[in-house]
């Protein structure tokens, strides 16, 4: 399916489901989990049917009987799916006759899945009796059209993400206090940059688990092994309902992982300091109510450079708690990629001291400036930070600065993302900095425009490799715009003088009209 087809499908499905909601007595918050449960059931069967072909093809044959072994849950997990009991399949539910209680059937489907997958026990929604029977049947039909039944895994992942975003915009579990639904473009760029293809992956602010899902996509695309052979996923999420979503999301994608419902500021439930191969996160920005006197925080091994305390002994902003956590979790060759508020690259006082110490480790690998309108619920810029404790020696005293604020594709009037060309080109810049193969398609116009010689070079307004000496000269700022400069494109064929004359004439005319209107108003008042 094309991007346009996917967006049309997302909108059609949401509009249909939302129209049905308007006829129910449930609030958006009450309606959200059951609806997402249906999306996941449909998604689970789509993935199951796709995986079934691969699983049956690869089943070993008994040499004595000549028959293939019966498939099991492990086979489906290796293919990135869960093995669905017959009465938990979406097609079974959609084909139920009118005299069967649909709510009871769906609740039972959820129980059957939980019985097979203990990590999901008590997690799946089982409150479908709240729905009117006709409304529920109509809702089931919404996700049973041919186009939906034929949608592949990535498409359904997009639909699931779209629904999460729409609910967050409605205030149903909306993102508050700097916590935002992570745009797929930013998740993809983080994954492309750090290449999480082995070992322990940790997200201490994991939300609905999107970082793990995209890592799984990366492994399936680039590695000749199953996801669960390649990685072990560990997540921590503060909100209990979001923790459930994360567990469902991982299960549906066939990803084995441990998600714990805890507050990362005051606990470290997985005990992964110095053990992670990869860390990825989009933590809540600018949190200002962390208890600086909490005993766990004062003895936290994740804060080797100390807490960012104000003069009053409080933590006014938790950004540099998160930043230190991500660095501390990495093993000696580990990589981290995370989203951070733009203010963090230039923050002063205790934050500046910590930032300087981080820079002096030589582990800061890259900073990327992201423009407005990438987030669904707020229009705000941000930065992506990348750490690499396994940098090559020649890069240890260098940081790649990328200003991507002018690199985007306009999706709607309020939403931007990266096109495939832009994503590939930005990834190639990082690979070139590391000395890896560029692997850019020959017809990538974006890359060819900026790098006509087919290799990395500093590009004004886009990217620059900065030395630690240059960073020190900039007072340890990590804002890429300070290093890459500003590219000013002048159109030599454009009549700037003539256009300015036209603008002045238009302004004089508008001023005259304003004066005339003012005179009319004054005459009426008199």
Order of alpha helices (4+ residues) and beta strands (2+ residues): alpha-alpha-alpha-alpha-alpha-alpha-alpha-alpha-alpha-beta-alpha-alpha-beta-alpha-beta-beta-alpha-alpha-beta-alpha-beta-beta-beta-beta-beta-alpha-alpha-beta-alpha-alpha-alpha
